[in-house]
Structures are given as C-alpha cells and as structure tokens.
C-alpha cells in the first residue's frame, strides 16, 4: 500500500496502485515508468478499481521536478505546484 500526501494541506490518497506516469520514447503514449516518484513523471496513487462511494479513486500530481529526500520506503519530492511525501 502506498500513501501520497501534499505537505501544505494533507490532501492526497492511499491505495494499492502507485504509478510514475511518463511518455513513451516517441512521446505519443502515457506509460508507467515505475511505482515511486521519478523526476519528469506525474505521480498517481489510489485504488486499482473504482471505489463504491468515494469522491475520488486516486490522486495525481503535476510533474515531479525534484527529489528532496529518499529512502527505501519514503520519498519527499517537489512538483511544478507543491511538495509531497510518498510512503510505501
């Protein structure tokens, strides 16, 4: 289970789906590049299936611009708009 939260207000999500989304080599399709934050990718965390009565199924960040801290189970990173924490 992954957890993704914006530091400024605690907004985010958690769930079994955790994807670093980027473009393929041709720049024509969005592909999964990994499961942890990667510079240049969007980070998406949430449910692998639709949640029955939830207002959201996942949280997607803007593009990751910088990794600030990193351990095996934790990444603090900057996006174009905010600072986030990701935990495994």
DOKEMAR-950011 format. One line per field, with one value per residue (C-alpha): residue in three letters; x, y, z. Coordinates in nm, 2 decimals, decimal comma. Example, Ala and Ser with C-alpha at 12.3 -4.5 7.8 and 13.67 -1.06 7.14 Angstrom:
<sites>
res <- ala  ser
px <- 1,23  1,37
py <- -0,45  -0,11
pz <- 0,78  0,71
</sites>
This chain:
<sites>
res <- unk  unk  unk  unk  unk  unk  unk  unk  unk  unk  unk  unk  unk  unk  unk  unk  unk  unk  unk  unk  unk  unk  unk  unk  unk  unk  unk  unk  unk  unk  unk  unk  unk  unk  unk  unk  unk  unk  unk  unk  unk  unk  unk  unk  unk  unk  unk  unk  unk  unk  unk  unk  unk  unk  unk  unk  unk  unk  unk  unk  unk  unk  unk  unk  unk  unk  unk  unk  unk  unk  unk  unk  unk  unk  unk  unk  unk  unk  unk  unk  unk  unk  unk  unk  unk  unk  unk  unk
px <- 0,00  0,13  0,05  0,08  0,01  0,07  0,26  0,07  -0,27  -0,26  -0,46  -0,38  -0,47  -0,35  -0,41  -0,25  -0,20  0,12  0,24  0,50  0,35  0,55  0,55  0,70  1,01  0,81  0,62  0,29  0,15  0,14  0,32  0,41  0,78  0,78  0,60  0,80  0,83  1,06  1,17  0,98  0,68  0,34  0,27  -0,06  -0,17  -0,50  -0,73  -0,68  -1,06  -1,33  -1,43  -1,80  -1,89  -1,58  -1,55  -1,21  -1,04  -0,68  -0,47  -0,24  0,03  0,17  0,51  0,79  1,07  1,30  1,36  1,43  1,47  1,47  1,49  1,38  1,02  0,99  1,03  0,98  0,96  0,87  0,63  0,55  0,30  0,36  0,58  0,46  0,55  0,52  0,54  0,53
py <- 0,00  0,34  0,68  1,02  1,34  1,71  1,87  2,20  2,07  1,69  1,63  1,31  0,94  0,60  0,26  -0,04  0,15  0,36  0,47  0,72  0,81  0,95  0,95  0,66  0,72  0,85  1,09  0,96  0,75  0,77  0,47  0,35  0,42  0,29  0,28  0,55  0,92  0,99  1,33  1,42  1,20  1,25  1,05  0,87  0,68  0,53  0,23  -0,02  -0,03  0,22  0,29  0,24  0,56  0,76  1,11  1,01  0,69  0,82  1,14  1,26  1,52  1,76  1,67  1,58  1,84  1,74  1,46  1,63  1,32  0,95  0,62  0,27  0,34  0,72  1,00  1,37  1,55  1,87  1,90  2,20  2,32  2,16  1,94  1,58  1,28  0,93  0,63  0,26
pz <- 0,00  -0,10  0,06  -0,12  0,06  -0,01  0,27  0,27  0,34  0,37  0,05  -0,14  -0,13  -0,05  -0,20  -0,37  -0,70  -0,72  -1,06  -1,20  -1,53  -1,82  -2,20  -2,41  -2,62  -2,91  -2,68  -2,81  -2,52  -2,14  -1,98  -1,64  -1,57  -1,21  -0,88  -0,69  -0,77  -1,07  -1,19  -1,51  -1,43  -1,28  -0,96  -0,92  -0,61  -0,52  -0,59  -0,87  -0,91  -0,87  -0,51  -0,45  -0,25  -0,26  -0,41  -0,57  -0,69  -0,70  -0,66  -0,95  -0,90  -1,16  -1,30  -1,04  -1,07  -0,78  -0,53  -0,19  0,03  -0,04  0,15  0,06  0,18  0,17  -0,09  -0,03  -0,37  -0,54  -0,83  -1,05  -0,79  -0,45  -0,22  -0,14  0,07  -0,07  0,15  0,08
</sites>
